[in-house]
Each structure stands twice: as C-alpha cells, then as structure tokens.
Amino acid sequence: MVYNLIKTAKQGKFIESEEAEAAALPKQYTPTGKRFWHSVIERKPMMLLVASLFVVALGGIFELIPTFLVKSNIPTISSVKPYTPLELQGRDIYVREGCYTCHSQMIRPFRYEVMRYGEYSKAGESVYDHPHQWGSKRTGPDLARIGGKYPDSWHFNHMLDPTSMAPGSVMPRYPWLFERELDLGTTKSKIHAMRKLGVPYAEGYEAKANDDLTAQAEKIAQGLKADKITISHKKEIIALIAYLQRLGKDIKVENK
Ligand code: HEC
C-alpha cells in the first residue's frame, strides 16, 4: 500500500490555482423538454418539504386514527371500578409527594417480575388512572399490587418512618401526612374532572362523595385503633393508605 501511495503521489502534479469552470446558471429557469406532473415540486424546497412530511406522516396517521376511533381498543375489564373518593384523594397525595419518582405501578409480563410482584399488569387496569402511574423508575419496588399485601398499620408505620418496617430503607419519611388534614373541598371538582376524562362516576355523585369518603376514612381509623394506633380519620395519611390498599385489587388472581 505504501508503495502504491508513493507511486500515485509521484504521478500527480501541483496545481496552484485552478480556474473555475462551471458556468453560472441563468437567473431565469426555463424548463426544457417534456414536463411531468412532478415538475410542480421541483426546484421548490419548501413545497417538497411539506409534501414529503405529509407522505412520511401517512403511515403514522393510518396507525393512530383507527386506534383513537375504535372504542374496543381500550380494553376495559368489568371488575375494574373507579376509585372511591378517599382513594382518589389518596392518589393525588401519591402524585403530589412524587412517590412515582421511586415507584412504578406496572408489573411486566416476565417471570421474575410476576414471581416477585404478582400477576402482571393489564392495560385495562389503568383505564381510570389519570395520569397513569406506570413508569420504569424503580428505586423502590413496584406498587401495582401492593393492595392487601400489608395491614393498614404497616403502611402507617412505614410512612412515618420507613426504616421501622424495612431496616436500611432509603425511602424518605412523610411525617406531615400525619399532621395535615385532607382538603375535602376538592373532592367535588376532582370527581368532576375524572368524569370529564371518561371515568364513569354516576351523575350527581359529587354531592355525596364526601359522605362516602368520611365513612371509608372512619373505617380505616377504626381498624388502626385495633392495632393500638390512634389517629384522626381526617388526616392525609388515611387517604394515602386507602389508595395503597386498593392498588391491584380489582382483578382477582390467585397468588401461588
Ligand atoms: C427515594 C425513593 C422513594 C420515594 C420518593 C418513595 N419511596 Fe417508597 N420505597 C422506596 C424503597 C427503597 C422501598 C423499599 C424499602 C422499604 O420498604 O422501605 C420502598 C418501599 C415502599 C413500600 C413497600 C413496598 C413493598 O412491597 O414492600 C410502599 C408501600 C411504599 N414504598 C410507598 C411509597 C409512597 C406512598 C411514597 C410517596 C409518599 C413513596 N413510597 C416514596 C423508595 C422510595
């Protein structure tokens, strides 16, 4: 190769300044020869850009539009029900506190995931979740089937101080949830908003939502009392516990 390079280099000769040879194009373009239908987009970069963008988008459009239009594409599972008002409030606390930055709620259909967390998540389980809490970031374990895994008192102690339940845990403490009272004033608008997004709350349910909320909260506070924990049913932690205990319970699957 070296020999070849040297021989080739020796054959050439040095040209100091080469004369420009290409003639300038005439300012006015006069098409010569036969005109085809595609002459319309020739020499018009913007037009060509828009046209090609449209052509490229066609594939996407053909995939997307039917998916949005056909209702059966959203797999509903009849046993999946909307959250109760207390759970809905708890969910918003979950979102507010950024629990999703460490916890996913999506068990993937792999054997090791199913063995660790339980039945893998179905799309139809999240149809009433706005916004969904799937995610892939797991500093902590997946919570898609946390409901019923522990008693309420476990969650109570864990939220107050995670290391009390899981020694060495890096999960932060959430002591303010035990002091702050749940804002019942927002229940109505939250139900309303969810209905706008397609969650089938009965017409006029807003009016009695807070009664249901209080009843469920009192029940949880009562249950905690049995475990020697005294807390007002009005605290935010009660709503969060209600939410956590609901997760993944809509579809009943035998845990082997
Ligand atoms: C900095 C990351 C981080 C944040 C933020 C976080 N967690 Fe955790 N979480 C963890 C880790 C790590 C574990 C595993 C150790 C443990 O149980 O404490 C865990 C465990 C849990 C468990 C027990 C799961 C199981 O199957 O044993 C629950 C329930 C839980 N977290 C709920 C929450 C909730 C609710 C929030 C928001 C209020 C939250 N976490 C915020 C990291 C986090």
Boltz pocket constraint, residues with backbone or C-beta under 6 A from the ligand:
constraints:
  - pocket:
      binder: B
      contacts: [[A, 93], [A, 94], [A, 97], [A, 98], [A, 99], [A, 100], [A, 101], [A, 102], [A, 103], [A, 139], [A, 140], [A, 141], [A, 142], [A, 143], [A, 146], [A, 149], [A, 162], [A, 163], [A, 165], [A, 166], [A, 169], [A, 170], [A, 171], [A, 172], [A, 174], [A, 240], [A, 244]]
      max_distance: 6.0
